[in-house]
Structures are given as C-alpha cells and as structure tokens.
C-alpha cells in the first residue's frame, strides 16, 4: 500500500495511491501494467524502482534494475549534450573509458550528431528524451521499468523503441511495461495487470487484460453517437447526419456501412467526400475519399440534399473506433465541413492480434 497526505484548507486528507496490490513477476517475463490516468500505475513503477517506499507491505527485487521513468531527470541544462552523456554515464556506473567506447553509438541512435556540443537547454523535449533513452539502454540491467517511453519522440524514434523492446523480448529480459497502447501490450507482454482506482482488479494473459481495458471505454449505450469534438469549414456544404450500420460488429460480420447525409448552402463544384477511421489511441487505421477513388461528384446549388455511403470491410481488431467525416472543395484544401469523431463503432473479436488490422487470411498448411 502507498499512502499520500494532501493539504486542504480545513486540514489534511489521506489518499491511498495503491491499496492491497500484490503480484509476482517471473524472471524473463515481459509484464504489463494498464489502467486509466490516476489509477496508480506510475506510482507502482516508482515503488518498484525504490523511489517511493510503501507504507505497508514490501517489494523484493532480484537482479539489477534500471528505471526508464521520467527520462532525462538527471540532465543538467547548462551542460552540453556531450557533457551530459559522460555525467549520466557515470551515474549509471560506467567509467569514462566505457562511455568513450559507446559514445558514438549513443549519439547515432539518438540522431543528434550535430547538436552534441550545444547546451541541453537549447534542445527540444523530444531531443532530450532521445538522448536519455539512447544512454539508458546501454545500462546492463536484469530488470527494466518502462513508463510510456513510446509516447514521446517522432515516428522514427518510436520505431527504434519498438525494435529495442523486441530485442529485449528475444533476450528474455525482465521488463515491466506501463502503457495505454493496447496493441503494444498485446504484442510484447506475456502477462499483465489492470489497476483501477488504486486497486488491482484483474491479472492474466495480456490479450485478456487489453480487451478488458478497451471495453472500459465503451459506452453503455452502444448506439450512442460520439461527442462532436471538433468541427470546422466554410459551410458551403454541411453534413447533417452520420450513421453506422451495424454499430456493434462481431467477428462474423464481413462489412459495415457508413452513411453521411448532407445539404448544400452555396454553389459547390465537384466537392470531395471523405472518411477517416481511428482507433481508441488515435492511430489512423484507414481512410479514403472520392478524389482518391476518381469519382466525379458533380455540381451542387443551394438547397440540394443527398447522401453518400461507404461499404467498409470488417478488418478491425477488438476495440472501439472513431469515424471522422469531411466534405472539402475540389482542391482538397478548403474544407466545407469537417467533423472530427462524428460517430463511433465497436468491434468484438476473439481472435485478437497485436496489429492494427485483422483481416480474414485464408491459410493452407501442408506437411
């Protein structure tokens, strides 16, 4: 148990960041921790790292542990990138000779060759994290604690992170991995726990935990539309209704229909209609528009109404998905009406994979 004391105007209040959480991680296991913001995940990692001490209970760690928590905390902004590498290398237990030997690899991985003699205070936050991550992975550790490292950096850096985690998995390193990305949890983790309101509510196979976490964000009313979180455009054409049929899709459903009804308030020539589908983490899964499909949509005058339907194959993994719809000028730049997350749908599947899509793949095996 971990307890915090918080000051209030009328006194103080005790808050349990974690309550009666108990689990065991085996040697060589890639172990996930999932939960909503504020559930206690990061506190758990800091207890495992020895940064916090539990008010009750104890933690037993066998082996050298390196935390990837708040990367770059030990950096000095007044020192150059080069100086920070040697300083933090010493903090990790490396000699100057050892840091000299790995310096070029550290800088190459971080892609910061041009900036190493600049002061760290001139680095962007992404550059600092890349340098800190590149240095931290040199540590010879038996156990690694990773807290949402993949949420920072550009796509190329995130790819390097994923490659590094695949290497750890091949080498059977023990990793404790906190993430909101259920695809990553499914792909890397052998087992996981689910923390909700400071308590451990579920433990088991990573796929089971990821599915339970995703379902938490599914509304009780499966037929309700998503809240309109962003809408803009010049209003020459307006999308009046977005429907998805069926809204809840099962594994055996081969396709679904997105129907967008619209009306016209000004002259429009060959407007471009489009859709974009995202998963719960905001990753773009697929999208298309009438321009890409070489469809001439014609001319419209004020008062014209109509509808466009998109037949989409059910290639999605288990989870919740959001549909953005748009009508733009024929130049595809000027938006007439863009509605972010205009509707959503839910997919239930038993044969989950750790990848973004899960189409039916006919397989023939002969021995």
C-alpha positions as CSV (number, residue, x, y, z in Angstrom):
1,X,0.0,0.0,0.0
2,X,1.2,3.5,-0.7
3,X,-0.4,6.5,1.1
4,X,-0.1,10.2,0.3
5,X,-1.1,13.1,2.6
6,X,-2.6,16.2,0.8
7,X,-3.1,19.6,2.4
8,X,-6.6,21.1,2.4
9,X,-7.9,24.4,3.6
10,X,-9.5,22.7,6.5
11,X,-6.7,20.3,7.3
12,X,-5.2,17.3,5.5
13,X,-6.6,14.3,3.7
14,X,-5.1,10.8,3.3
15,X,-5.3,9.4,-0.2
16,X,-4.3,5.8,-1.0
17,X,-2.4,5.8,-4.3
18,X,-2.3,2.0,-4.2
19,X,-4.3,-0.4,-2.0
20,X,-3.5,-4.0,-1.4
21,X,-1.8,-4.5,-4.7
22,X,0.1,-7.8,-4.8
23,X,1.7,-9.7,-7.8
24,X,4.7,-11.6,-8.9
25,X,6.8,-11.2,-12.0
26,X,8.9,-14.1,-13.2
27,X,12.4,-13.9,-14.5
28,X,12.4,-13.2,-18.2
29,X,8.8,-12.1,-18.3
30,X,7.5,-9.0,-20.3
31,X,4.9,-7.8,-17.8
32,X,2.3,-5.1,-18.5
33,X,0.6,-2.7,-16.2
34,X,-2.5,-0.9,-17.6
35,X,-5.1,1.5,-16.1
36,X,-6.6,4.9,-16.6
37,X,-4.7,8.1,-15.7
38,X,-4.5,8.5,-12.0
39,X,-5.1,4.8,-11.2
40,X,-1.6,4.3,-9.7
41,X,0.5,2.8,-12.5
42,X,3.4,5.3,-12.3
43,X,3.3,5.1,-8.5
44,X,3.7,1.4,-8.8
45,X,6.8,1.7,-11.0
46,X,8.3,4.2,-8.6
47,X,7.8,1.8,-5.7
48,X,9.4,-1.0,-7.7
49,X,12.3,1.4,-8.5
50,X,12.8,2.3,-4.9
51,X,11.9,5.9,-5.4
52,X,8.9,5.6,-3.1
53,X,8.6,3.3,-0.1
54,X,5.3,1.6,0.5
55,X,3.5,2.4,3.8
56,X,2.6,-1.2,4.1
57,X,4.0,-4.4,2.5
58,X,7.3,-4.8,0.8
59,X,8.9,-5.3,-2.6
60,X,11.5,-8.0,-3.3
61,X,13.8,-7.5,-6.4
62,X,16.4,-10.0,-7.5
63,X,18.8,-8.5,-10.0
64,X,20.0,-5.1,-11.2
65,X,17.1,-2.8,-12.0
66,X,17.1,0.2,-14.4
67,X,14.0,2.5,-14.5
68,X,13.0,4.2,-17.7
69,X,10.9,6.7,-15.7
70,X,10.9,10.4,-16.4
71,X,13.9,10.1,-18.8
72,X,16.4,12.9,-18.6
73,X,15.7,13.9,-15.0
74,X,19.4,13.8,-14.1
75,X,20.4,16.0,-17.0
76,X,22.0,19.4,-16.4
77,X,20.5,22.1,-18.8
78,X,23.7,24.2,-18.5
79,X,25.9,21.4,-19.8
80,X,26.3,20.3,-23.4
81,X,24.8,17.1,-24.7
82,X,28.3,15.6,-24.7
83,X,28.9,16.6,-21.1
84,X,25.6,15.2,-20.0
85,X,26.3,11.8,-21.7
86,X,29.5,11.5,-19.6
87,X,27.8,12.8,-16.4
88,X,24.9,10.4,-16.7
89,X,27.1,7.6,-17.8
90,X,28.9,7.9,-14.5
91,X,25.6,7.9,-12.6
92,X,24.8,4.7,-14.4
93,X,28.0,3.2,-13.1
94,X,30.1,3.4,-16.3
95,X,33.8,4.5,-16.3
96,X,35.0,7.3,-18.6
97,X,36.7,4.7,-20.8
98,X,33.4,2.8,-21.1
99,X,31.4,5.9,-22.1
100,X,34.1,6.8,-24.6
101,X,33.7,3.4,-26.2
102,X,29.9,3.7,-26.5
103,X,29.6,7.4,-27.2
104,X,29.3,7.2,-31.0
105,X,26.6,4.6,-30.7
106,X,24.7,6.6,-28.2
107,X,24.8,9.7,-30.4
108,X,24.0,7.8,-33.6
109,X,20.9,6.1,-32.0
110,X,19.7,9.5,-30.8
111,X,20.3,11.1,-34.2
112,X,21.9,14.2,-32.5
113,X,25.4,14.3,-34.1
114,X,25.1,18.0,-35.0
115,X,23.9,19.1,-31.6
116,X,26.2,17.4,-29.0
117,X,28.2,20.5,-28.3
118,X,25.2,22.7,-27.7
119,X,23.8,23.2,-24.2
120,X,21.0,20.9,-23.3
121,X,18.7,23.9,-22.5
122,X,18.6,24.6,-26.3
123,X,17.3,21.0,-27.0
124,X,13.7,20.3,-27.6
125,X,12.0,18.0,-25.1
126,X,12.0,15.3,-27.8
127,X,15.7,15.6,-28.4
128,X,16.4,15.3,-24.6
129,X,14.3,12.2,-24.3
130,X,16.0,10.6,-27.4
131,X,19.4,11.3,-25.8
132,X,18.3,10.0,-22.4
133,X,16.8,6.8,-23.9
134,X,19.8,6.1,-26.0
135,X,22.0,6.4,-22.9
136,X,19.7,4.4,-20.6
137,X,19.5,1.4,-22.9
138,X,23.3,0.9,-22.5
139,X,22.9,0.0,-18.9
140,X,23.5,-3.7,-18.2
141,X,20.2,-4.4,-16.4
142,X,18.4,-7.6,-15.4
143,X,15.1,-5.7,-15.0
144,X,13.8,-2.7,-16.8
145,X,10.9,-0.5,-15.8
146,X,9.4,1.4,-18.8
147,X,6.8,4.1,-18.3
148,X,5.2,5.3,-21.6
149,X,8.5,5.8,-23.3
150,X,6.8,5.1,-26.6
151,X,4.5,8.1,-26.2
152,X,7.3,10.6,-26.9
153,X,9.5,11.2,-29.9
154,X,8.8,11.1,-33.6
155,X,7.7,8.0,-35.6
156,X,11.3,7.0,-36.4
157,X,12.3,7.2,-32.7
158,X,9.3,5.2,-31.7
159,X,10.2,2.5,-34.3
160,X,13.6,2.3,-32.6
161,X,12.0,1.9,-29.3
162,X,9.9,-0.9,-30.6
163,X,12.9,-2.6,-32.1
164,X,14.7,-2.3,-28.8
165,X,11.8,-3.9,-27.0
166,X,11.7,-6.8,-29.5
167,X,15.4,-7.3,-28.8
168,X,14.7,-7.4,-25.0
169,X,12.0,-10.0,-25.6
170,X,14.3,-12.2,-27.7
171,X,16.9,-12.0,-25.0
172,X,14.3,-12.9,-22.3
173,X,15.0,-9.8,-20.2
174,X,12.6,-9.0,-17.4
175,X,10.5,-5.9,-18.4
176,X,7.8,-4.1,-16.5
177,X,5.9,-2.1,-19.1
178,X,3.3,0.7,-18.4
179,X,1.3,1.7,-21.5
180,X,-2.1,3.0,-22.8
181,X,-1.3,1.4,-26.2
182,X,-3.2,-1.9,-26.1
183,X,-1.6,-3.1,-29.4
184,X,1.8,-2.8,-27.8
185,X,0.6,-4.6,-24.7
186,X,-0.8,-7.4,-26.8
187,X,2.4,-7.7,-28.9
188,X,5.1,-7.5,-26.2
189,X,3.6,-8.6,-22.8
190,X,3.3,-12.2,-21.7
191,X,1.0,-11.2,-18.8
192,X,-0.4,-8.0,-17.4
193,X,-2.4,-6.5,-14.5
194,X,-5.2,-4.0,-14.6
195,X,-5.2,-1.3,-11.9
196,X,-8.4,0.8,-11.4
197,X,-8.9,3.3,-8.6
198,X,-5.7,2.3,-6.9
199,X,-6.6,-1.4,-6.7
200,X,-5.7,-4.4,-8.8
201,X,-8.9,-5.6,-10.4
202,X,-7.6,-8.2,-12.9
203,X,-4.5,-10.2,-13.7
204,X,-3.8,-12.6,-16.5
205,X,-2.8,-13.0,-20.2
206,X,-2.0,-9.7,-21.9
207,X,-4.8,-10.2,-24.5
208,X,-7.4,-10.7,-21.8
209,X,-6.3,-7.6,-19.9
210,X,-6.1,-5.4,-23.1
211,X,-9.6,-6.4,-24.1
212,X,-10.9,-5.6,-20.6
213,X,-9.2,-2.2,-20.6
214,X,-10.6,-1.4,-24.1
215,X,-14.2,-2.3,-23.0
216,X,-14.0,0.1,-20.1
217,X,-14.2,3.0,-22.6
218,X,-17.2,1.6,-24.5
219,X,-20.4,3.5,-23.6
220,X,-23.2,1.5,-22.1
221,X,-25.4,2.6,-24.9
222,X,-23.7,1.1,-27.9
223,X,-25.9,3.0,-30.3
224,X,-25.0,6.5,-29.0
225,X,-23.0,8.8,-31.3
226,X,-19.6,10.1,-30.3
227,X,-19.4,13.6,-29.0
228,X,-18.5,16.2,-31.6
229,X,-15.0,17.2,-30.5
230,X,-14.1,19.3,-33.5
231,X,-15.9,20.8,-36.5
232,X,-14.8,23.4,-39.0
233,X,-15.3,24.5,-42.6
234,X,-16.7,27.4,-44.7
235,X,-20.3,25.9,-44.5
236,X,-20.9,25.7,-48.3
237,X,-21.9,22.1,-47.6
238,X,-23.0,20.7,-44.3
239,X,-23.1,17.0,-43.1
240,X,-26.4,16.6,-41.3
241,X,-26.3,13.0,-40.2
242,X,-23.8,10.2,-39.8
243,X,-24.9,6.6,-39.2
244,X,-23.0,3.3,-39.0
245,X,-24.7,0.0,-39.6
246,X,-24.2,-2.2,-37.7
247,X,-22.8,-0.1,-34.8
248,X,-21.6,-3.2,-33.0
249,X,-19.8,-5.7,-35.2
250,X,-18.9,-9.2,-34.4
251,X,-16.2,-11.4,-35.8
252,X,-18.5,-13.0,-38.4
253,X,-19.7,-9.6,-39.8
254,X,-17.9,-9.1,-43.2
255,X,-18.6,-5.4,-43.6
256,X,-20.4,-2.4,-42.3
257,X,-21.8,0.8,-43.9
258,X,-21.0,4.4,-43.1
259,X,-23.8,6.7,-44.4
260,X,-23.3,10.5,-44.5
261,X,-26.3,12.8,-45.3
262,X,-25.6,16.3,-46.4
263,X,-27.2,19.5,-47.6
264,X,-25.8,22.4,-49.7
265,X,-26.0,26.1,-48.7
266,X,-23.8,27.6,-51.5
267,X,-22.7,26.7,-55.0
268,X,-20.2,23.8,-55.0
269,X,-18.4,22.1,-57.9
270,X,-17.1,18.5,-57.6
271,X,-16.7,18.5,-53.8
272,X,-14.6,15.8,-52.2
273,X,-16.3,13.5,-49.7
274,X,-14.0,11.6,-47.3
275,X,-13.8,9.4,-44.2
276,X,-11.1,8.6,-41.7
277,X,-11.2,5.8,-39.1
278,X,-9.1,5.9,-35.9
279,X,-8.7,3.5,-33.0
280,X,-9.1,4.4,-29.3
281,X,-5.5,5.6,-29.1
282,X,-5.9,8.0,-32.1
283,X,-3.9,5.9,-34.6
284,X,-5.2,6.3,-38.2
285,X,-6.3,2.9,-39.4
286,X,-7.7,3.7,-42.8
287,X,-9.3,6.5,-44.8
288,X,-10.4,7.3,-48.3
289,X,-12.2,10.0,-50.3
290,X,-14.0,10.4,-53.7
291,X,-11.0,12.1,-55.2
292,X,-8.7,9.1,-54.5
293,X,-11.4,6.9,-55.9
294,X,-11.6,9.0,-59.1
295,X,-15.3,9.8,-58.5
296,X,-16.7,12.9,-60.1
297,X,-19.3,14.2,-57.6
298,X,-20.9,16.8,-59.9
299,X,-22.2,20.3,-59.2
300,X,-24.5,21.5,-56.3
301,X,-26.7,24.5,-55.8
302,X,-28.1,25.9,-52.5
303,X,-30.8,23.6,-51.1
304,X,-29.5,20.4,-52.7
305,X,-29.5,17.4,-50.4
306,X,-28.1,13.9,-50.7
307,X,-26.2,11.0,-49.1
308,X,-23.0,9.1,-49.6
309,X,-22.5,5.5,-48.4
310,X,-19.2,3.8,-47.7
311,X,-19.0,0.0,-47.5
312,X,-16.1,-0.9,-45.3
313,X,-14.7,-4.4,-44.8
314,X,-14.6,-5.6,-41.2
315,X,-10.8,-5.9,-40.9
316,X,-10.6,-4.4,-37.4
317,X,-9.3,-5.9,-34.1
318,X,-11.4,-6.0,-30.9
319,X,-11.9,-2.4,-29.7
320,X,-13.7,0.9,-30.2
321,X,-13.2,3.0,-33.3
322,X,-14.0,6.6,-34.3
323,X,-15.0,7.9,-37.7
324,X,-14.2,11.4,-38.9
325,X,-16.2,12.7,-42.0
326,X,-15.4,15.6,-44.3
327,X,-16.5,17.4,-47.4
328,X,-13.9,19.7,-49.0
329,X,-13.5,21.9,-52.0
330,X,-12.4,20.1,-55.1
331,X,-8.8,21.4,-54.3
332,X,-8.9,19.1,-51.2
333,X,-7.5,22.0,-49.2
334,X,-10.5,24.2,-48.4
335,X,-12.9,22.4,-46.0
336,X,-16.6,22.8,-46.4
337,X,-17.4,20.7,-43.4
338,X,-15.0,18.6,-41.3
339,X,-16.4,16.7,-38.2
340,X,-13.9,15.1,-36.0
341,X,-15.0,11.8,-34.4
342,X,-18.5,12.2,-35.8
343,X,-19.5,8.6,-35.0
344,X,-18.1,5.5,-33.4
345,X,-18.5,1.8,-33.7
346,X,-17.5,-1.2,-31.6
347,X,-15.9,-4.5,-32.7
348,X,-15.9,-7.7,-30.7
349,X,-13.4,-10.4,-31.7
350,X,-12.0,-13.4,-30.0
351,X,-9.0,-13.9,-32.4
352,X,-7.2,-10.7,-31.4
353,X,-3.8,-9.9,-32.8
354,X,-1.3,-7.2,-31.7
355,X,-1.6,-5.5,-35.1
356,X,-3.7,-2.5,-36.2
357,X,-5.9,-4.6,-38.5
358,X,-7.1,-8.2,-38.5
359,X,-8.5,-9.2,-41.9
360,X,-9.5,-12.8,-42.7
361,X,-6.5,-14.5,-44.2
362,X,-7.0,-17.9,-45.8
363,X,-4.3,-20.3,-44.7
364,X,-3.4,-23.7,-46.2
365,X,-0.9,-25.8,-44.3
366,X,0.6,-28.9,-45.7
367,X,3.1,-31.2,-44.1
